[in-house]
């Protein structure tokens, strides 16, 4: 196992999750390896530390409600010592085909599939998924970060292909609405808010989710979910997908688990999960994050049952403060009512 350095010099407020030697030895014991046919129960809430191609034939049939796939994109990238090399688009499509066809038997008839890619990978992904699934949409999300280029446009977006096995699938639109602050305050004939709400913390509208996501922040050093993984997806992104395309108790599967974001968010949202990760250090980080998720259920950018715009922390904190105040006042009223009732009974 190649070590993910904890010796790296970090700023005092850096919240990046790392592993000590003691933690590595502890979490390694929780990882599993498959050597024969399995049942859903045997892999439920487990991290499988193997090459995906070693485990495909051992996975259960028809157990997946939601398949989230974040494969290496068609660029040369080092993943803690494992290097994925760029190849011609036709070969990349063949590589996708080699594992997607073997994952199809794991899917329920009602399953949804999400596959991530960038502009260089997206064409090959579309070519493959159109052969096997019903393609519903292509989500494009803004990465926010990205290096500038002197002779090209800055590359700061990625795609997610949304597909289903059949026309019978889950999509919980009410669970993934975005809370936006309103600037133009339109009202109806009587002066009442039109499609927006006036609250103590400001004027907001709950909007239907689109296929353009500009409210996502890539994990960075001051975020408690951050790790040293080079292509880590944000918890907020996974929360949107899991809430939209699964129900509580459903099984979420990720064949390229990385440092476990899919599993962590599935756990926080009450779903079953399993994932495959070839790198032992990344798999151990996933386990550490899963343990932390038992204590910390919050998902940055998702609060009070809705998603918030990027850079709206102040509004979220104000909403939280008001909710906590209302809860405290309710408890106080109930306590006073109980005391008065007790006194009346005593007097009788």
Helices and strands as residue ranges (DSSP letters): H 21-28, H 40-43, E 46-48, H 52-55, G 56-58, E 64-69, E 77-79, E 82-84, H 89-103, G 104-106, E 107-117, H 122-132, E 134-142, E 157-164, G 173-176, E 178-181, E 197-199, E 202-207, E 212-213, H 235-245, E 251-254, H 261-268, E 272-276, H 280-292, E 302-303, E 306-308, H 313-347
